[in-house]
Amino acid sequence: MISQGRLTGLQQRLKSAIKTVEGFPQPEVAFKDVTPVCADPELLLDCSVALAEWWQNSGIAIDLVAGVEARGFIFAPLVAQQLKRGFIPIRKPGKLPRETYSIDYELEYGTNTLEVHRDAAALEQKILLIDDLLATGGTAKAAISLLEQTKAQVVGCGFVVDLEFLGGRAMLGDRDFISLLTYS
């Protein structure tokens, strides 16, 4: 398990790196931009190691790690590599070449659609969902529903950032959950 001291240091580094962009993508939104985290190779690695360590020490079996396009594609494969597990891409429409399951969902500022290959996971495989940020939980809930269409079981969710004040965690049900940094 990641030590509290190491987590506190990581959280301070994340707070320094993450930029708030007022009025993006809409005037009333204060967007938390995690892309500066990706520009710092040590911070990027430390995030993936911290997320993976938590799951390695949780006692929860994980077969595959899933990530949502776009920034989930940065963090999820790194966590999968740390856990020595495969990666499932959850994509926007029309990007996957074989048969897919599809789901439409609500965002805090619009709607979107996600897809996953029908054969992305097998019956009852245990999936860990990783993404950069949890806001209202609409994307995470849609990704969970989509993965469950494959007959897999989403057993946990991990995020670099949790915007706790938006209540997204409630959308995850009783699944195990970790975020490296929380904005209350």
C-alpha positions as CSV (number, residue, x, y, z in Angstrom):
1,M,0.0,0.0,0.0
2,I,1.3,3.5,-0.8
3,S,2.4,5.2,2.4
4,Q,0.5,8.2,3.6
5,G,3.7,10.3,3.4
6,R,4.3,9.2,-0.2
7,L,0.7,9.9,-1.1
8,T,0.8,13.3,0.5
9,G,3.9,14.2,-1.5
10,L,2.3,12.9,-4.7
11,Q,-0.9,14.9,-4.0
12,Q,1.2,18.1,-3.6
13,R,2.9,17.4,-6.9
14,L,-0.5,16.8,-8.6
15,K,-1.9,20.0,-7.2
16,S,1.0,21.9,-8.6
17,A,0.8,20.3,-12.0
18,I,-3.0,20.3,-12.6
19,K,-4.3,23.5,-14.1
20,T,-7.8,24.9,-13.7
21,V,-9.1,26.4,-17.0
22,E,-12.1,28.6,-16.3
23,G,-14.9,28.6,-18.9
24,F,-13.9,25.4,-20.7
25,P,-15.7,23.7,-22.4
26,Q,-18.6,26.0,-21.4
27,P,-18.7,29.3,-19.5
28,E,-19.9,27.8,-16.2
29,V,-17.3,25.0,-16.1
30,A,-13.9,25.2,-14.3
31,F,-12.0,22.4,-16.1
32,K,-9.3,20.5,-14.3
33,D,-6.6,19.9,-16.9
34,V,-4.5,16.9,-16.0
35,T,-2.4,17.0,-19.2
36,P,0.5,18.8,-17.5
37,V,0.8,15.6,-15.3
38,C,1.5,13.7,-18.6
39,A,4.3,16.1,-19.5
40,D,6.2,15.2,-16.3
41,P,7.5,11.6,-16.8
42,E,8.2,11.1,-13.1
43,L,4.8,12.3,-12.0
44,L,3.1,10.2,-14.7
45,L,5.0,7.1,-13.6
46,D,4.4,7.9,-9.9
47,C,0.6,8.2,-10.6
48,S,0.4,4.8,-12.4
49,V,2.6,3.1,-9.7
50,A,0.4,4.5,-6.9
51,L,-2.8,3.4,-8.5
52,A,-1.4,0.0,-9.2
53,E,0.1,-0.5,-5.7
54,W,-3.3,0.3,-4.2
55,W,-4.9,-2.5,-6.2
56,Q,-2.0,-4.9,-5.7
57,N,-2.4,-4.6,-2.0
58,S,-6.2,-4.5,-1.9
59,G,-6.7,-8.2,-2.2
60,I,-9.1,-7.7,-5.1
61,A,-8.4,-9.9,-8.1
62,I,-8.0,-8.1,-11.4
63,D,-8.0,-9.8,-14.8
64,L,-8.0,-6.7,-17.1
65,V,-7.7,-2.9,-16.8
66,A,-10.1,-0.7,-18.9
67,G,-9.6,2.9,-19.8
68,V,-11.9,5.5,-21.4
69,E,-10.8,7.6,-24.4
70,A,-9.0,10.0,-24.3
71,R,-7.0,10.6,-21.1
72,G,-8.0,7.2,-19.6
73,F,-5.9,5.8,-22.5
74,I,-2.9,7.5,-20.9
75,F,-3.3,6.2,-17.3
76,A,-5.0,2.8,-17.7
77,P,-2.4,1.1,-19.9
78,L,0.4,2.2,-17.5
79,V,-1.6,0.8,-14.6
80,A,-2.2,-2.4,-16.6
81,Q,1.5,-2.7,-17.3
82,Q,2.3,-2.3,-13.6
83,L,-0.3,-5.0,-12.7
84,K,0.9,-7.2,-15.6
85,R,-2.7,-7.3,-17.0
86,G,-4.2,-6.6,-20.4
87,F,-5.9,-3.3,-21.4
88,I,-9.4,-2.8,-22.7
89,P,-9.9,0.4,-24.7
90,I,-13.3,2.1,-24.3
91,R,-13.7,4.3,-27.4
92,K,-15.8,7.0,-29.0
93,P,-18.1,5.8,-31.8
94,G,-16.7,4.4,-35.0
95,K,-13.1,3.9,-33.7
96,L,-13.2,0.1,-33.1
97,P,-13.0,-2.2,-36.1
98,R,-15.0,-5.2,-34.9
99,E,-18.5,-5.7,-33.4
100,T,-19.1,-3.5,-30.4
101,Y,-21.5,-2.8,-27.6
102,S,-22.5,0.9,-27.5
103,I,-24.0,3.2,-24.9
104,D,-25.2,6.8,-24.9
105,Y,-24.8,8.8,-21.7
106,E,-25.2,12.3,-20.2
107,L,-22.2,14.5,-19.4
108,E,-22.3,17.5,-17.1
109,Y,-22.3,19.6,-20.3
110,G,-23.9,17.4,-23.0
111,T,-24.2,13.8,-24.2
112,N,-21.7,11.3,-25.6
113,T,-21.5,7.7,-26.8
114,L,-18.9,5.0,-25.8
115,E,-18.2,1.7,-27.4
116,V,-16.2,-1.5,-26.5
117,H,-15.5,-4.6,-28.5
118,R,-18.0,-7.3,-27.8
119,D,-15.2,-9.8,-27.1
120,A,-13.1,-7.3,-24.9
121,A,-13.7,-9.5,-21.8
122,A,-14.9,-12.9,-21.0
123,L,-17.7,-14.1,-18.7
124,E,-17.1,-13.0,-15.1
125,Q,-13.6,-11.6,-15.8
126,K,-12.8,-9.0,-13.1
127,I,-12.2,-5.5,-14.6
128,L,-10.5,-2.4,-13.0
129,L,-11.7,0.8,-14.6
130,I,-9.1,3.6,-14.7
131,D,-9.6,7.2,-15.8
132,D,-8.0,10.5,-15.2
133,L,-10.9,12.3,-13.5
134,L,-14.2,11.5,-11.8
135,A,-16.7,14.4,-12.1
136,T,-20.4,13.7,-12.1
137,G,-19.8,10.0,-12.8
138,G,-21.7,9.8,-16.1
139,T,-18.7,8.6,-18.1
140,A,-17.7,6.1,-15.4
141,K,-21.2,4.7,-15.0
142,A,-21.6,4.4,-18.8
143,A,-18.2,2.6,-19.0
144,I,-19.2,0.2,-16.2
145,S,-22.6,-0.6,-18.0
146,L,-20.7,-1.1,-21.3
147,L,-18.2,-3.5,-19.7
148,E,-21.0,-5.4,-18.0
149,Q,-22.6,-6.0,-21.4
150,T,-19.5,-8.2,-22.1
151,K,-20.6,-10.3,-19.0
152,A,-17.4,-9.1,-17.2
153,Q,-17.6,-7.7,-13.6
154,V,-16.2,-4.3,-12.9
155,V,-14.8,-4.7,-9.4
156,G,-13.1,-1.4,-8.9
157,C,-12.5,2.1,-10.2
158,G,-9.4,4.3,-9.9
159,F,-8.9,7.9,-10.8
160,V,-6.1,10.4,-10.6
161,V,-8.5,13.1,-9.6
162,D,-12.0,13.0,-7.9
163,L,-14.1,16.2,-8.1
164,E,-15.9,15.1,-4.9
165,F,-18.2,18.1,-4.9
166,L,-19.9,16.9,-8.1
167,G,-21.0,13.6,-6.5
168,G,-19.7,11.2,-9.1
169,R,-18.7,8.5,-6.6
170,A,-22.3,7.7,-6.0
171,M,-22.6,6.6,-9.7
172,L,-20.0,3.8,-9.1
173,G,-22.2,1.7,-6.8
174,D,-20.4,-0.3,-4.1
175,R,-17.3,-0.9,-6.2
176,D,-13.9,-0.4,-4.6
177,F,-12.6,3.1,-5.4
178,I,-9.4,5.1,-5.2
179,S,-8.4,8.6,-6.3
180,L,-5.0,10.1,-5.8
181,L,-6.3,13.6,-5.3
182,T,-9.7,14.9,-4.2
183,Y,-11.2,18.3,-4.7
184,S,-13.9,18.7,-2.0
